[in-house]
Amino acid sequence: MEGALRLGRIAGIEISIHATWLLAFALVTWSLAGNVFPSTYPRWGQGTYWVVGTIAALLLFVCVLLHELSHSVVARARGMPVSGITLFIFGGVTNLHGEAKRPADEFWMAIVGPLTSFVIGATAWLVLHLLPSGRTPVAGVLSYLAYVNLLLAIFNLVPGFPLDGGRVLRSLVWAITHDMRRATWIAARIGQAIACLFIVVGGILAWQGEWLNGVWLAFIGWFLLNAARASYRQVLFPPLPQQVAVAMRTPALTVPADLSIADLVSRHLLGREVRAVVVTEGGQIVGLVSVSDVQRVPPDRWLGTPLRAIMTPAASLAVVGPENSLQEAAARLEERGVNQLPVVRNGALVGMLSRADVRRFLRLDPDPTRPPDRPRNTPPAWPA
């Protein structure tokens, strides 16, 4: 996911936070310190509300991380490679390479997340009732964690793809029909219906004056609606025997890290179909600069801004090898939300692969709401 900051690894799984996580953290902290805790514990001091609210918000995202880690551990145990976990505004996402091969794998990978949240919530509730009675900050945090993890588990069991409950539903339909595409279509349609319901209910709440809850619910619905469509499109990827090497562009355009944005635009971007360049230093890849990175900088600052100031660092780049299949590359482009991938062999840059390059080999159904067995009368297209 672009815009993510890498934090480190847990059990070999890369953990990152997206920039939108900061907004979510601020909103949760503000809600807890300004409303939830003051209404429940009116005798605390103002400073206590903010300290406890901050701690509770951090622990909430630790719980979300544990939820996602449980998915990752089960996925790896069942042969599904995991590239990492990203925390963002709507919670967390586990980045898998490919889909489950069997309904049972899908079921256990999906159900373990809500079960983990139930266990965390039950543990918090048990510890709360083992402590001496009182309305202390510790009791407040434990009570909140018990409640929010129960809510998280129930929400994720909603049978709408790609929520955990939707994946559980897909695994059951898959086991009955022995048709993954049909099962995915059914789960995705239900997911879209639920997402639309969230949007409508959110609009009603906002109209009735509960604007924060309403807008938040509508945003969740919007996110789920797009995620359901994108997830179904990803399943439609046909087998691609071709390797990345047949579609990548060579040689890859490289530029030095101290080159200014103005020079990049005038020498390499104007009048050319170049969407990204690889930044090198001392012969090593240090980052990548895309057209969108350039557009975020005001033109009057282009002359004095070197590329190293706007590039995506090499450690955060998604890359692909020339021997990888185009199916893997297409899935990686989709899951990371990027438009191009550097092609690397043994640490050396050998080419660039873009969505346009993959489009020459890959065709998708433009309408993911059409049942899989319905005849297609229009040429497929890359998802927008």
C-alpha positions in Angstrom: 0.0 0.0 0.0 1.5 3.3 -1.1 2.2 5.9 1.6 2.9 3.2 4.2 5.8 3.5 6.8 7.6 0.3 7.6 7.9 -0.4 11.3 9.7 -3.7 11.4 8.9 -7.4 11.4 7.1 -9.8 13.7 7.6 -13.5 13.1 9.1 -12.6 9.7 6.0 -10.6 8.7 6.6 -7.0 7.7 4.4 -4.5 9.7 3.6 -1.0 8.3 1.3 1.9 9.1 -0.4 3.9 6.4 -0.5 7.7 6.6 -4.3 7.5 7.2 -3.6 5.6 10.4 -2.6 8.8 12.0 -6.0 10.3 11.3 -7.7 7.2 12.7 -5.6 7.3 15.8 -6.3 11.0 16.4 -10.1 10.5 15.9 -10.2 7.5 18.3 -8.2 9.4 20.9 -10.3 12.5 20.6 -13.5 10.5 20.9 -12.3 8.6 23.9 -10.9 11.6 25.8 -13.6 14.1 24.8 -16.7 11.9 25.1 -16.5 8.2 26.1 -14.4 8.4 29.2 -15.8 11.7 30.5 -19.4 10.5 30.3 -18.5 7.1 32.0 -16.0 8.4 34.5 -17.0 12.0 35.3 -14.6 12.3 38.3 -11.4 12.0 36.4 -9.2 15.0 35.7 -9.0 16.4 32.2 -5.4 15.3 31.8 -6.3 11.8 32.9 -8.9 11.6 30.1 -6.3 12.4 27.4 -3.6 10.1 28.8 -6.1 7.1 29.2 -7.6 7.9 25.8 -4.2 7.8 24.1 -3.3 4.6 25.8 -6.6 3.0 25.0 -6.3 4.1 21.3 -2.8 2.6 21.0 -4.0 -0.7 22.6 -6.9 -0.8 20.2 -4.5 -0.8 17.2 -2.4 -3.4 19.0 -5.5 -5.6 19.1 -6.1 -4.9 15.4 -2.5 -5.9 14.7 -3.0 -9.2 16.7 -6.2 -9.8 14.7 -4.3 -9.5 11.4 -1.3 -11.5 12.7 -3.6 -14.4 13.4 -4.7 -14.3 9.7 -1.1 -14.2 8.6 0.1 -17.0 10.8 -2.7 -19.4 9.6 -2.3 -18.3 6.0 1.5 -19.1 6.1 0.8 -22.4 7.9 -1.5 -23.4 5.0 0.9 -22.5 2.3 -0.2 -18.9 1.4 2.7 -16.4 1.3 2.2 -13.2 3.3 4.1 -10.1 2.3 3.0 -8.0 5.3 0.4 -6.2 7.4 -0.6 -2.6 7.0 -2.6 -0.6 9.6 -4.7 2.2 8.1 -7.7 4.3 8.8 -10.2 1.4 8.6 -8.2 -1.0 10.7 -5.7 -3.4 9.1 -5.1 -5.5 6.0 -3.1 -8.6 5.5 -1.3 -8.7 2.2 -1.4 -12.2 0.7 0.2 -13.4 -2.5 -2.6 -15.2 -4.2 -5.8 -16.9 -2.9 -6.5 -20.0 -0.9 -6.4 -23.2 -2.8 -9.0 -25.1 -0.8 -12.2 -24.0 1.0 -10.9 -25.3 4.3 -7.8 -23.0 4.0 -10.0 -20.0 3.3 -12.4 -20.9 6.2 -9.7 -21.2 8.9 -7.7 -18.2 7.7 -10.8 -16.0 7.8 -12.4 -17.3 11.0 -9.3 -17.0 13.1 -9.4 -13.2 13.0 -12.8 -12.8 14.7 -11.9 -15.6 17.1 -8.7 -13.8 18.1 -10.7 -10.6 18.8 -13.2 -12.6 20.9 -10.4 -14.1 22.9 -8.8 -10.7 23.5 -12.1 -9.2 24.5 -12.9 -12.1 26.9 -9.5 -11.8 28.4 -9.9 -8.1 29.0 -13.3 -8.7 30.6 -11.9 -11.5 32.8 -9.0 -9.4 34.1 -11.4 -6.5 34.7 -13.6 -8.6 37.0 -10.6 -10.1 38.8 -9.3 -6.6 39.7 -10.6 -4.9 42.9 -13.8 -3.0 42.2 -13.3 0.6 41.3 -13.6 3.1 38.5 -9.9 3.5 37.9 -8.1 4.3 34.6 -7.0 0.7 34.3 -10.6 -0.5 34.7 -11.6 2.0 32.1 -9.1 0.8 29.5 -9.9 -2.9 30.2 -13.7 -2.2 29.9 -13.1 -0.4 26.6 -10.9 -3.1 25.2 -13.4 -5.8 26.1 -16.2 -3.9 24.4 -14.3 -2.8 21.3 -12.9 -6.3 20.6 -16.3 -7.8 20.9 -17.6 -5.2 18.5 -14.6 -5.8 16.1 -15.3 -9.6 16.1 -19.0 -9.2 15.4 -18.4 -6.6 12.7 -15.9 -8.8 10.9 -18.4 -11.7 11.0 -20.8 -9.7 8.8 -21.2 -12.0 5.8 -20.0 -9.5 3.2 -16.9 -10.0 1.1 -14.1 -9.1 1.7 -14.8 -9.0 5.5 -13.8 -12.1 7.4 -17.5 -13.1 7.5 -17.7 -12.8 3.8 -14.6 -15.0 3.3 -16.2 -17.6 5.7 -19.3 -17.4 3.5 -17.3 -17.8 0.3 -15.5 -20.8 1.8 -18.8 -22.5 2.6 -20.4 -21.8 -0.8 -17.1 -22.9 -2.4 -17.2 -26.2 -0.5 -20.8 -26.8 -1.7 -20.5 -25.7 -5.3 -16.9 -26.6 -5.9 -16.6 -23.4 -7.9 -14.5 -20.6 -6.4 -15.5 -18.0 -8.9 -19.2 -18.6 -8.3 -18.6 -18.5 -4.6 -16.6 -15.3 -4.9 -19.3 -13.7 -7.0 -22.1 -14.5 -4.5 -20.0 -13.3 -1.5 -19.0 -10.1 -3.4 -22.6 -9.3 -4.3 -23.7 -9.7 -0.7 -20.7 -7.6 0.4 -21.8 -4.8 -2.0 -25.3 -4.9 -0.7 -24.1 -4.6 2.9 -21.8 -1.8 1.9 -24.7 0.1 0.3 -26.7 -0.5 3.4 -23.9 1.0 5.5 -23.8 4.1 3.2 -27.6 4.6 3.5 -27.7 4.2 7.3 -24.7 6.5 7.6 -26.4 9.1 5.6 -29.5 8.8 7.7 -27.5 9.1 10.9 -25.7 12.2 9.6 -29.1 13.8 8.6 -30.4 13.1 12.1 -27.4 15.0 13.6 -25.1 12.2 14.4 -22.7 13.4 11.8 -19.5 11.8 13.1 -21.0 8.3 13.4 -22.9 8.8 10.1 -19.9 9.9 8.1 -17.7 7.2 9.5 -20.2 4.5 8.7 -20.7 5.8 5.2 -17.0 5.9 4.6 -16.7 2.3 5.8 -19.5 1.4 3.4 -17.7 3.2 0.5 -14.5 1.3 1.3 -16.2 -2.1 1.5 -18.0 -1.4 -1.8 -14.8 -0.7 -3.6 -13.0 -3.5 -1.9 -15.7 -6.1 -2.8 -15.5 -5.1 -6.5 -11.6 -5.1 -6.5 -11.5 -8.4 -4.7 -13.7 -10.1 -7.3 -11.8 -8.6 -10.1 -8.6 -10.0 -8.7 -10.1 -13.5 -8.6 -10.9 -13.2 -12.3 -7.2 -13.1 -13.3 -6.8 -15.9 -15.8 -3.7 -18.2 -15.7 -0.8 -16.3 -17.2 2.1 -18.6 -18.3 4.0 -15.6 -19.5 6.8 -14.3 -17.3 7.5 -10.7 -16.4 10.5 -10.7 -18.7 8.3 -10.8 -21.8 6.3 -7.7 -20.9 8.8 -5.5 -19.0 10.4 -2.4 -20.6 14.1 -2.3 -21.0 16.4 -0.6 -20.3 14.8 1.0 -17.2 15.2 4.7 -17.0 17.4 5.6 -14.0 18.3 9.0 -12.6 20.7 10.2 -9.8 19.2 11.0 -6.4 20.5 14.6 -6.5 18.8 15.5 -9.8 16.3 18.3 -9.3 12.6 17.8 -10.1 12.9 20.6 -12.8 15.6 18.6 -14.6 13.7 15.4 -14.3 10.6 17.0 -15.9 12.5 18.7 -18.7 14.9 15.9 -19.6 12.9 12.8 -19.0 9.2 13.4 -18.6 8.1 16.1 -21.1 6.9 14.6 -24.3 7.5 11.0 -23.2 5.3 8.2 -22.0 7.3 7.9 -18.8 5.2 7.5 -15.6 8.1 6.7 -13.2 11.8 6.6 -12.9 14.2 4.6 -10.7 16.5 6.7 -8.5 20.0 5.3 -8.1 23.1 6.3 -6.1 26.5 4.6 -6.4 24.9 2.1 -8.8 22.4 1.0 -6.2 18.6 1.5 -6.3 17.6 4.0 -3.6 14.1 4.8 -4.6 11.4 5.5 -7.2 9.8 8.8 -8.3 6.4 8.7 -10.1 4.6 11.5 -11.9 2.2 11.7 -9.0 5.1 12.4 -6.7 6.2 15.3 -8.9 2.6 16.7 -9.1 2.5 16.9 -5.3 5.3 19.5 -5.3 4.5 23.1 -6.3 6.2 24.0 -9.6 8.0 26.9 -8.1 9.9 24.5 -5.8 11.0 22.1 -8.6 14.3 23.7 -9.3 15.6 23.5 -5.7 14.1 20.1 -4.7 16.2 17.0 -5.4 14.5 13.7 -6.2 15.7 12.1 -2.9 13.3 14.5 -1.1 10.2 13.1 -2.9 11.1 9.5 -3.8 9.6 6.4 -2.4 12.6 4.8 -0.6 13.8 1.4 -1.9 12.9 -0.3 1.4 9.2 0.6 0.8 9.1 -0.4 -2.9 7.2 -3.4 -4.3 9.4 -5.2 -6.8 9.1 -8.2 -9.0 11.6 -10.6 -10.6 11.8 -11.2 -14.4 11.1 -14.9 -13.8 7.8 -14.2 -11.9 4.5 -14.8 -13.7 2.5 -11.8 -15.0 -0.3 -13.1 -12.8 1.8 -12.5 -9.7 2.9 -9.1 -11.0 -0.7 -8.1 -11.7 -1.8 -9.2 -8.2 1.1 -7.2 -6.7 0.2 -4.1 -8.6 -3.4 -4.4 -7.4 -2.7 -5.2 -3.8 0.0 -2.4 -3.4 -2.1 0.1 -5.3 0.8 1.2 -7.6 1.1 1.7 -11.3 4.6 0.3 -11.9 7.0 -2.2 -10.5 10.8 -2.2 -10.8 12.0 -5.6 -12.2 15.0 -6.8 -10.2 17.3 -9.8 -10.5 20.0 -10.5 -7.8 19.6 -6.9 -6.6 20.2 -5.4 -10.0 17.6 -3.4 -11.9 16.8 -5.1 -15.3 13.5 -3.3 -16.3 10.2 -1.7 -15.4 6.7 -3.2 -15.6 3.6 -1.0 -15.6 -0.1 -1.7 -15.6 -0.1 -0.8 -19.3 2.5 -3.4 -20.0 0.4 -6.1 -18.2 -2.7 -4.9 -20.0 -1.2 -6.2 -23.2 -1.4 -9.7 -21.8 -4.2 -9.6 -19.3 -7.9 -9.0 -19.9 -10.6 -8.7 -17.2 -14.4 -8.6 -17.2 -15.4 -4.9 -17.0 -18.5 -5.7 -15.0 -17.7 -7.7 -11.8 -21.4 -7.8 -10.9 -22.1 -10.1 -13.8 -22.4 -13.8 -12.7 -19.4 -15.8 -13.8 -21.3 -18.1 -16.1 -23.1 -15.4 -18.0 -21.9 -14.9 -21.6 -19.7 -11.8 -22.0 -20.4 -9.7 -25.1 -17.9 -6.9 -24.5 -14.1 -7.0 -24.5 -12.6 -7.1 -21.0 -10.6 -4.2 -19.6 -8.2 -3.5 -16.8 -10.0 -2.4 -13.6 -10.1 1.4 -13.1 
